[in-house]
Amino acid sequence: AAVERLGAVDIVINNAGIVLKGHSEDCGAAHFDDITAVNLRAPYLLTRKLAAHRTGRSDEDARGMCVINNTSIHGTLSVEYMSLYAMTKAGLDSLTATL
């Protein structure tokens, strides 16, 4: 919808995130699914969408395209009760490094 209205997409900013605190053994599959859906899956899929818009554009036209992933120090720093959050932010850090 945005492409039709505004033209080419040049930037994606992934800033959404949720924190679910608790011991790993207390966080069930629903908690895992919720936090990975917002903190990891959504940024990955949005990044893929931007890459799809790069196809067909000249190198010069695509040069300014970028992805900004807002992650957290918790991707590298262990904090009690935040294992799921830390895991998703470490995954997002890794995705960002491979782009």
C-alpha contacts under 8 A as a table, 3 or more apart, distances in Angstrom:
res1	aa1	res2	aa2	distance
1	A	4	E	5.37
1	A	5	R	6.33
2	A	5	R	5.04
2	A	6	L	5.64
2	A	7	G	7.27
3	V	6	L	5.29
3	V	7	G	4.66
3	V	8	A	5.67
3	V	9	V	6.42
4	E	7	G	5.75
6	L	9	V	7.97
8	A	53	H	7.36
9	V	12	V	7.94
9	V	50	L	6.89
9	V	53	H	6.82
9	V	65	M	7.74
10	D	50	L	7.57
10	D	62	A	7.64
10	D	64	G	6.60
10	D	65	M	4.42
10	D	66	C	6.49
11	I	50	L	7.51
11	I	65	M	5.50
11	I	66	C	4.93
11	I	67	V	5.73
11	I	68	I	7.69
12	V	46	L	7.24
12	V	47	T	7.02
12	V	50	L	7.03
12	V	66	C	6.59
12	V	67	V	4.87
12	V	68	I	6.22
13	I	67	V	5.96
13	I	68	I	4.70
13	I	69	N	6.06
13	I	70	N	7.61
14	N	43	P	5.67
14	N	46	L	7.92
14	N	67	V	7.63
14	N	68	I	6.10
14	N	69	N	4.84
14	N	70	N	6.04
15	N	69	N	6.48
15	N	70	N	5.14
15	N	71	T	7.78
16	A	38	V	6.82
16	A	39	N	6.85
17	G	35	I	7.83
17	G	38	V	5.90
17	G	39	N	5.07
18	I	35	I	6.22
18	I	38	V	6.83
18	I	39	N	6.73
18	I	85	Y	7.70
19	V	35	I	7.15
19	V	82	M	7.71
19	V	85	Y	5.82
20	L	31	H	7.28
20	L	35	I	7.16
20	L	82	M	7.01
20	L	84	L	7.30
20	L	85	Y	6.70
21	K	81	Y	5.18
21	K	82	M	5.17
21	K	83	S	7.99
21	K	84	L	7.99
21	K	85	Y	7.82
22	G	26	D	6.30
22	G	27	C	6.44
22	G	81	Y	4.39
22	G	82	M	6.29
22	G	83	S	7.90
23	H	26	D	5.28
23	H	27	C	6.57
23	H	80	E	7.64
23	H	81	Y	4.90
23	H	82	M	7.32
23	H	83	S	7.39
24	S	27	C	5.33
24	S	81	Y	7.36
24	S	83	S	6.45
24	S	84	L	7.34
25	E	28	G	7.45
27	C	30	A	7.82
27	C	31	H	5.70
27	C	32	F	6.96
28	G	31	H	5.45
28	G	32	F	6.39
29	A	32	F	4.95
29	A	33	D	6.01
30	A	33	D	5.06
30	A	34	D	6.07
31	H	34	D	5.15
31	H	35	I	6.21
32	F	35	I	5.55
32	F	36	T	6.04
32	F	84	L	6.87
33	D	36	T	5.37
33	D	37	A	5.87
34	D	37	A	5.27
34	D	38	V	6.55
35	I	38	V	5.44
35	I	39	N	5.79
35	I	40	L	7.74
35	I	84	L	7.26
35	I	85	Y	7.02
35	I	88	T	7.51
36	T	39	N	5.23
36	T	40	L	5.05
36	T	41	R	5.99
36	T	88	T	6.16
37	A	40	L	5.95
37	A	41	R	4.77
37	A	42	A	6.00
38	V	41	R	6.20
38	V	42	A	5.48
38	V	43	P	7.65
39	N	42	A	6.65
39	N	43	P	6.91
39	N	85	Y	7.94
39	N	88	T	5.89
39	N	89	K	6.95
39	N	92	L	7.61
40	L	43	P	5.63
40	L	44	Y	6.24
40	L	88	T	5.71
40	L	89	K	7.43
40	L	91	G	6.88
40	L	92	L	6.02
41	R	44	Y	5.17
41	R	45	L	6.19
42	A	45	L	5.19
42	A	46	L	6.09
43	P	46	L	5.12
43	P	47	T	6.02
43	P	69	N	7.55
43	P	92	L	7.82
44	Y	47	T	5.16
44	Y	48	R	6.28
44	Y	95	L	7.70
45	L	48	R	5.03
45	L	49	K	6.32
46	L	49	K	5.01
46	L	50	L	6.45
47	T	50	L	5.16
47	T	51	A	6.33
47	T	67	V	6.86
48	R	51	A	5.00
48	R	52	A	6.24
49	K	52	A	5.06
49	K	53	H	6.55
50	L	53	H	5.14
50	L	54	R	6.59
51	A	54	R	5.09
51	A	55	T	6.99
52	A	55	T	5.55
53	H	56	G	7.60
53	H	57	R	7.73
54	R	57	R	5.54
54	R	62	A	6.04
54	R	65	M	7.97
57	R	61	D	5.97
57	R	62	A	5.92
58	S	61	D	5.08
58	S	62	A	6.07
59	D	62	A	5.11
59	D	63	R	5.87
60	E	63	R	5.21
61	D	64	G	7.04
62	A	65	M	5.50
69	N	92	L	7.41
69	N	96	T	6.87
71	T	75	G	7.31
71	T	89	K	5.67
71	T	92	L	6.75
71	T	93	D	6.71
72	S	75	G	5.70
72	S	89	K	6.16
73	I	76	T	5.81
73	I	77	L	5.97
74	H	77	L	4.65
74	H	78	S	6.23
74	H	79	V	7.10
74	H	85	Y	7.48
74	H	86	A	4.99
74	H	89	K	6.70
74	H	90	A	7.55
75	G	78	S	7.77
75	G	85	Y	7.96
75	G	86	A	4.81
75	G	87	M	6.55
75	G	88	T	7.35
75	G	89	K	4.54
75	G	90	A	3.95
75	G	91	G	7.62
75	G	93	D	6.95
76	T	86	A	7.43
76	T	90	A	6.48
77	L	86	A	7.69
78	S	82	M	7.72
78	S	83	S	7.53
78	S	86	A	7.06
79	V	82	M	5.75
79	V	83	S	7.30
79	V	86	A	7.93
80	E	83	S	7.20
82	M	85	Y	5.36
82	M	86	A	6.02
83	S	86	A	5.11
83	S	87	M	6.00
84	L	87	M	5.07
84	L	88	T	6.34
85	Y	88	T	5.31
85	Y	89	K	6.26
86	A	89	K	5.18
86	A	90	A	6.03
87	M	90	A	5.19
87	M	91	G	6.20
88	T	91	G	4.99
88	T	92	L	6.21
89	K	92	L	4.95
89	K	93	D	6.11
90	A	93	D	4.97
90	A	94	S	6.22
91	G	94	S	5.03
91	G	95	L	6.20
92	L	95	L	4.96
92	L	96	T	6.11
93	D	96	T	5.14
93	D	97	A	6.23
94	S	97	A	5.08
94	S	98	T	6.38
95	L	98	T	5.30
95	L	99	L	6.52
96	T	99	L	5.46
